[in-house]
Amino acid sequence: MRILITNDDGITAPGLKVAEAIATDLAGPDGEVWVVAPAFEQSGVSHCISYIRPMRLEQLGKRRYAVEGSPADCVLAGLYEVLNHAKPDLVLAGVNRGHNVAEDTLYSGTIGGAMEAAMHGFKAIAMSQYYGHYDHDLDDPFEAARQHGTSVCRQLLDHADWHDARYGVFYNINFPAGPADAVKGVKATHQGVREAASFGVQPQKAPNGRTYLWLTHTAGNDSSPAGSDAFEAVQGYITVTPLRADLTAHSVLDSLQTALEGRS
């Protein structure tokens, strides 16, 4: 198996090494693991691409490249330059330092990288590790992802649905905070929504009198409904959420047509 890895925390991020270990296990002794990751951190860039400027590609080692661009840029570089000779069987994005659940999914560069791969018809999995007070004292904050990542990914590869439509399914895995042996199990979940908005701003005055804004993040994962990624991961479960790039609100198409025809 040939596997392409990217992330949004950057080429030097510790979570990338965890993804490489998972990929090495999945690929097997005769497989290949390729890394094409951002040259610097790209958290929060979502599905951004460098549409109006070029991006530098630099080889750092055998099967290891850095791109001055977003995770989606890295996937494009990996698919159509680095691995143009032999396409990957799987694209992994992560392991992100911090969860990507509920509304965070829409902002995540990790999700954006996996989504880009799925849009080109490749199997793709995003992986993120909750980071909280439960794992601050752990020698390895990525312990849950490191010990459970291979088995969950293998289950998806062997048994899950993938290209059932043109906008193919890709999967978002979140590993709970805490030691690996405290994980309660694996749950299929839907994307959650918190009671309060995820992000806000906090102003700060600079010495020159100018105003700068810092983004603030509201957690409140347990306010998301049961069965959602945000809620179940807080309960100690590994969550696996099937996602698509299709943003159409299909459930209101018929009522929209009625409204456009001037009927109620």
QUIKA-V659318 format. One record per backbone hydrogen bond with DSSP energy under -1.0 kcal/mol. NH is the residue of the N-H (numbers start at 1). CO is the residue of the C=O. If there is no record, write none. Layout:
BEGIN
nh=NH co=CO
nh=NH co=CO
END
This chain:
BEGIN
nh=3 co=32
nh=4 co=90
nh=5 co=34
nh=6 co=92
nh=11 co=38
nh=13 co=10
nh=18 co=14
nh=19 co=15
nh=20 co=16
nh=21 co=17
nh=22 co=18
nh=23 co=19
nh=24 co=20
nh=25 co=21
nh=26 co=22
nh=27 co=23
nh=28 co=24
nh=31 co=28
nh=32 co=1
nh=34 co=3
nh=35 co=63
nh=36 co=5
nh=37 co=65
nh=39 co=67
nh=42 co=8
nh=45 co=42
nh=46 co=107
nh=48 co=45
nh=51 co=49
nh=58 co=66
nh=60 co=64
nh=61 co=64
nh=64 co=61
nh=65 co=35
nh=66 co=58
nh=67 co=37
nh=68 co=56
nh=69 co=67
nh=74 co=70
nh=75 co=71
nh=76 co=72
nh=77 co=73
nh=78 co=74
nh=79 co=75
nh=80 co=76
nh=81 co=77
nh=82 co=77
nh=83 co=78
nh=89 co=2
nh=90 co=2
nh=91 co=123
nh=92 co=4
nh=93 co=125
nh=94 co=6
nh=96 co=127
nh=98 co=96
nh=98 co=129
nh=104 co=101
nh=105 co=102
nh=106 co=103
nh=107 co=104
nh=108 co=104
nh=112 co=108
nh=113 co=109
nh=114 co=110
nh=115 co=111
nh=116 co=112
nh=117 co=113
nh=118 co=114
nh=119 co=115
nh=121 co=118
nh=122 co=117
nh=125 co=91
nh=126 co=171
nh=127 co=93
nh=128 co=173
nh=129 co=96
nh=130 co=175
nh=135 co=132
nh=143 co=140
nh=146 co=142
nh=147 co=143
nh=148 co=144
nh=149 co=145
nh=152 co=148
nh=153 co=149
nh=154 co=150
nh=155 co=151
nh=156 co=152
nh=157 co=153
nh=158 co=154
nh=159 co=155
nh=160 co=156
nh=164 co=162
nh=168 co=166
nh=169 co=162
nh=170 co=243
nh=171 co=124
nh=172 co=241
nh=173 co=126
nh=174 co=239
nh=175 co=128
nh=182 co=179
nh=183 co=180
nh=184 co=236
nh=187 co=238
nh=189 co=240
nh=190 co=227
nh=200 co=216
nh=202 co=214
nh=204 co=212
nh=206 co=210
nh=209 co=206
nh=212 co=204
nh=214 co=202
nh=216 co=200
nh=218 co=198
nh=223 co=220
nh=224 co=221
nh=228 co=225
nh=229 co=190
nh=232 co=228
nh=233 co=229
nh=234 co=230
nh=235 co=231
nh=236 co=233
nh=237 co=232
nh=238 co=185
nh=239 co=174
nh=240 co=187
nh=241 co=172
nh=243 co=170
nh=250 co=248
nh=252 co=249
nh=253 co=250
nh=256 co=252
nh=257 co=253
nh=258 co=254
nh=259 co=255
nh=260 co=256
nh=261 co=257
nh=262 co=259
nh=263 co=258
END
